[in-house]
Amino acid sequence: MSIWRTSTTLYSRGMRIVVSGTHASGKSTLVSDFALRHPEFAVLPDPFTLVDESWDAPSASLFAAQLRISAARLDPDEAAQDLIAERGPIDFLAYLLALDDVTGASSSRELLERATEMTREALVHVDLLVVLPLTLSDEMAPDADEHLALREAMNDVLLDLIDDPDIVGERTRVVEIGGDRGHRLAALEAFAIDSTRVTAAIARLTVPQRSSVAKDRKGSPRRSARRGS
């Protein structure tokens, strides 16, 4: 159970895990494997399954719609139970920025500013952000129609965003996980257990404040998972 204070409102809710990464990076498999071992966690599917199916090509409108869905469902008023979400708003902020890089057609400044703010606000409610970076040894073999240039560009932008404290904030714990299917599941379970202990300690505080959790990005070998390193 996590407890924290935002303005004058005190929230209490279950643990929240978001699994992020570019398309064909193993998110669905990891979320499914974790859910089978931990049925107490509600599963929030890829927001793409919740949007109009007529949007069959990458566009700023498509990514903005998914960003809104992924941010809204992390609101503490929406659900109080433990949950694991496939993708969060930071994924779609990364896609918006990557789309600009790949196509050269810039999204509006207002759209990017709003997307950034929604991402920042939603991540306040996330305990553990798990990122699956592309590596040279990835088991995933994307099809030719998987928009490979956008896939790689989004991966690079996402890795930059998780290093930005103005986006991620001080509360959310961020980890990168690589390796094969079994290693990813074991790593996620280990980080989830550790994060549960941290949030339980916060809950025991007499006057809870917005917590500051040390990020595994600092002083860890996570960059070794990045391609070419």
NUMIVEX-580043 format. One record per residue (C-alpha): residue number from 1; residue in one letter; x, y, z. Coordinates in steps of 0.001 Angstrom, whole numbers. Example, Ala and Ser with C-alpha at 12.3 -4.5 7.8 and 13.67 -1.06 7.14 Angstrom:
2
(node 1,'A',(12300,-4500,7800)),
(node 2,'S',(13670,-1060,7140)),
***
This chain:
229
(node 1,'M',(0,0,0)),
(node 2,'S',(1322,3428,-957)),
(node 3,'I',(388,6664,791)),
(node 4,'W',(1450,10144,-258)),
(node 5,'R',(280,13716,-95)),
(node 6,'T',(-415,15963,-3094)),
(node 7,'S',(-1504,19482,-2143)),
(node 8,'T',(-4056,18863,644)),
(node 9,'T',(-5300,15466,-541)),
(node 10,'L',(-4025,12229,994)),
(node 11,'Y',(-4111,9230,-1347)),
(node 12,'S',(-3854,5569,-458)),
(node 13,'R',(-3726,2847,-3101)),
(node 14,'G',(-2043,-348,-4263)),
(node 15,'M',(1286,-702,-5999)),
(node 16,'R',(1514,551,-9573)),
(node 17,'I',(3937,-808,-12150)),
(node 18,'V',(4261,496,-15706)),
(node 19,'V',(6170,-1475,-18343)),
(node 20,'S',(7476,772,-21110)),
(node 21,'G',(9362,270,-24336)),
(node 22,'T',(9144,689,-28060)),
(node 23,'H',(7008,-1672,-30134)),
(node 24,'A',(8173,-5291,-30412)),
(node 25,'S',(10389,-5019,-27341)),
(node 26,'G',(8752,-7714,-25200)),
(node 27,'K',(6305,-5694,-23086)),
(node 28,'S',(3242,-7882,-23635)),
(node 29,'T',(5181,-11051,-22860)),
(node 30,'L',(6649,-9642,-19655)),
(node 31,'V',(3310,-8282,-18418)),
(node 32,'S',(1581,-11584,-19200)),
(node 33,'D',(4272,-13652,-17479)),
(node 34,'F',(4152,-11426,-14394)),
(node 35,'A',(353,-11510,-14234)),
(node 36,'L',(309,-15320,-14342)),
(node 37,'R',(2612,-15439,-11319)),
(node 38,'H',(874,-12562,-9506)),
(node 39,'P',(-2896,-12719,-10127)),
(node 40,'E',(-3465,-10128,-7408)),
(node 41,'F',(-2302,-7487,-9901)),
(node 42,'A',(-4867,-6029,-12281)),
(node 43,'V',(-3546,-5817,-15853)),
(node 44,'L',(-4021,-2682,-17942)),
(node 45,'P',(-3554,-3575,-21635)),
(node 46,'D',(-1759,-1638,-24350)),
(node 47,'P',(-3855,1515,-24917)),
(node 48,'F',(-3750,823,-28660)),
(node 49,'T',(-6422,-1825,-28062)),
(node 50,'L',(-8710,900,-26702)),
(node 51,'V',(-8527,3392,-29560)),
(node 52,'D',(-10366,3585,-32868)),
(node 53,'E',(-9088,762,-35072)),
(node 54,'S',(-9343,3000,-38150)),
(node 55,'W',(-6075,4602,-37008)),
(node 56,'D',(-3792,2044,-38603)),
(node 57,'A',(-782,4279,-39253)),
(node 58,'P',(1405,6211,-36789)),
(node 59,'S',(241,9795,-36309)),
(node 60,'A',(387,12531,-33698)),
(node 61,'S',(-3370,12146,-33160)),
(node 62,'L',(-3050,8415,-32529)),
(node 63,'F',(-231,8828,-30010)),
(node 64,'A',(-1951,11749,-28272)),
(node 65,'A',(-5121,9667,-27829)),
(node 66,'Q',(-3152,6787,-26311)),
(node 67,'L',(-1264,9177,-24041)),
(node 68,'R',(-4551,10505,-22659)),
(node 69,'I',(-5841,6966,-22022)),
(node 70,'S',(-2638,5782,-20363)),
(node 71,'A',(-2484,8859,-18122)),
(node 72,'A',(-6141,8810,-17078)),
(node 73,'R',(-6084,5176,-15964)),
(node 74,'L',(-3241,5887,-13528)),
(node 75,'D',(-5355,8418,-11636)),
(node 76,'P',(-5718,7234,-8005)),
(node 77,'D',(-9476,7728,-8241)),
(node 78,'E',(-9707,5172,-11062)),
(node 79,'A',(-8415,2113,-9203)),
(node 80,'A',(-6999,1360,-5767)),
(node 81,'Q',(-5711,-2187,-6306)),
(node 82,'D',(-2241,-3366,-7308)),
(node 83,'L',(-1847,-3011,-11050)),
(node 84,'I',(629,-3499,-13871)),
(node 85,'A',(159,-1458,-17043)),
(node 86,'E',(1507,-2164,-20479)),
(node 87,'R',(2777,1267,-21440)),
(node 88,'G',(2348,4608,-19747)),
(node 89,'P',(2123,8185,-20987)),
(node 90,'I',(5916,8448,-21206)),
(node 91,'D',(5793,5918,-24070)),
(node 92,'F',(3548,8143,-26128)),
(node 93,'L',(5429,11317,-25327)),
(node 94,'A',(8464,9462,-26693)),
(node 95,'Y',(6507,8472,-29799)),
(node 96,'L',(5386,12051,-30413)),
(node 97,'L',(8951,13312,-30221)),
(node 98,'A',(10306,10399,-32281)),
(node 99,'L',(7653,10918,-34945)),
(node 100,'D',(8907,14456,-35395)),
(node 101,'D',(12455,13144,-35830)),
(node 102,'V',(11471,10456,-38334)),
(node 103,'T',(8988,12380,-40467)),
(node 104,'G',(10284,15922,-40066)),
(node 105,'A',(6710,17095,-39490)),
(node 106,'S',(6729,18830,-36123)),
(node 107,'S',(3822,18403,-33731)),
(node 108,'S',(2338,21600,-32393)),
(node 109,'R',(4068,23219,-29457)),
(node 110,'E',(807,23171,-27510)),
(node 111,'L',(404,19424,-28051)),
(node 112,'L',(3924,18637,-26866)),
(node 113,'E',(3622,20919,-23842)),
(node 114,'R',(324,19323,-22805)),
(node 115,'A',(1675,15817,-23424)),
(node 116,'T',(4700,16580,-21277)),
(node 117,'E',(2582,17932,-18444)),
(node 118,'M',(170,14971,-18530)),
(node 119,'T',(3130,12575,-18444)),
(node 120,'R',(4718,14365,-15503)),
(node 121,'E',(1461,14406,-13533)),
(node 122,'A',(679,10738,-14226)),
(node 123,'L',(4120,9486,-13216)),
(node 124,'V',(3551,10847,-9712)),
(node 125,'H',(1196,7889,-9268)),
(node 126,'V',(3659,5232,-10515)),
(node 127,'D',(5810,3268,-8052)),
(node 128,'L',(7938,1338,-10547)),
(node 129,'L',(8639,2246,-14173)),
(node 130,'V',(10213,-709,-15978)),
(node 131,'V',(11851,79,-19306)),
(node 132,'L',(12751,-2579,-21882)),
(node 133,'P',(15466,-1083,-24100)),
(node 134,'L',(16353,-2511,-27485)),
(node 135,'T',(19608,-4447,-27494)),
(node 136,'L',(21655,-6230,-30132)),
(node 137,'S',(20705,-9560,-28587)),
(node 138,'D',(16931,-9001,-28543)),
(node 139,'E',(14879,-12139,-29120)),
(node 140,'M',(12089,-10111,-30737)),
(node 141,'A',(12058,-10154,-34553)),
(node 142,'P',(9788,-7329,-35770)),
(node 143,'D',(8093,-7558,-39152)),
(node 144,'A',(9092,-5232,-41965)),
(node 145,'D',(5812,-3323,-41532)),
(node 146,'E',(6564,-2525,-37873)),
(node 147,'H',(7817,966,-38775)),
(node 148,'L',(11401,102,-37896)),
(node 149,'A',(12776,3652,-38114)),
(node 150,'L',(10129,4875,-35675)),
(node 151,'R',(10783,1852,-33445)),
(node 152,'E',(14457,2722,-33058)),
(node 153,'A',(13864,6459,-32759)),
(node 154,'M',(11253,5966,-30035)),
(node 155,'N',(13636,3689,-28119)),
(node 156,'D',(16347,6359,-28111)),
(node 157,'V',(13969,9165,-27115)),
(node 158,'L',(12479,7065,-24304)),
(node 159,'L',(15914,6372,-22844)),
(node 160,'D',(16587,10109,-22845)),
(node 161,'L',(13245,10904,-21196)),
(node 162,'I',(13778,8541,-18267)),
(node 163,'D',(16980,10433,-17490)),
(node 164,'D',(15086,13736,-17271)),
(node 165,'P',(14136,14500,-13642)),
(node 166,'D',(11657,17121,-14835)),
(node 167,'I',(9691,14331,-16532)),
(node 168,'V',(10127,11400,-14161)),
(node 169,'G',(10204,13338,-10897)),
(node 170,'E',(11610,12157,-7591)),
(node 171,'R',(9038,9578,-6549)),
(node 172,'T',(9000,7029,-9355)),
(node 173,'R',(11625,4301,-9310)),
(node 174,'V',(12983,3659,-12811)),
(node 175,'V',(14801,494,-13893)),
(node 176,'E',(15917,-944,-17215)),
(node 177,'I',(15590,-4691,-17699)),
(node 178,'G',(17269,-6751,-20400)),
(node 179,'G',(18143,-10371,-20976)),
(node 180,'D',(16006,-13322,-21979)),
(node 181,'R',(12375,-13923,-21041)),
(node 182,'G',(13127,-15668,-17771)),
(node 183,'H',(15671,-13095,-16662)),
(node 184,'R',(13271,-10234,-17344)),
(node 185,'L',(10539,-11830,-15258)),
(node 186,'A',(12886,-12582,-12375)),
(node 187,'A',(14253,-9033,-12445)),
(node 188,'L',(10772,-7491,-12501)),
(node 189,'E',(9685,-9616,-9546)),
(node 190,'A',(12788,-8644,-7580)),
(node 191,'F',(12305,-4928,-8228)),
(node 192,'A',(8591,-5155,-7449)),
(node 193,'I',(9250,-6801,-4089)),
(node 194,'D',(11892,-4227,-3228)),
(node 195,'S',(9635,-1335,-4226)),
(node 196,'T',(6833,-2779,-2103)),
(node 197,'R',(9111,-2617,930)),
(node 198,'V',(9946,1010,184)),
(node 199,'T',(6308,2073,-176)),
(node 200,'A',(5327,132,2961)),
(node 201,'A',(7933,2066,4920)),
(node 202,'I',(6509,5327,3560)),
(node 203,'A',(3014,4250,4616)),
(node 204,'R',(4158,3909,8231)),
(node 205,'L',(5138,7574,8446)),
(node 206,'T',(2986,9553,10860)),
(node 207,'V',(2670,12516,8491)),
(node 208,'P',(3182,11164,4969)),
(node 209,'Q',(4834,13396,2420)),
(node 210,'R',(5424,12874,-1270)),
(node 211,'S',(8182,10281,-1177)),
(node 212,'S',(11627,10444,-2716)),
(node 213,'V',(12811,7052,-3925)),
(node 214,'A',(16395,6570,-5096)),
(node 215,'K',(16471,5648,-8756)),
(node 216,'D',(18374,2654,-9982)),
(node 217,'R',(19539,4772,-12911)),
(node 218,'K',(22305,6171,-10686)),
(node 219,'G',(25318,4023,-9946)),
(node 220,'S',(23907,959,-11693)),
(node 221,'P',(25000,-977,-14786)),
(node 222,'R',(21743,-246,-16609)),
(node 223,'R',(23449,1505,-19501)),
(node 224,'S',(25147,-1768,-20416)),
(node 225,'A',(21793,-2893,-21779)),
(node 226,'R',(21733,-167,-24390)),
(node 227,'R',(22597,-1169,-27949)),
(node 228,'G',(26180,-752,-28919)),
(node 229,'S',(27482,-370,-25363)),
***
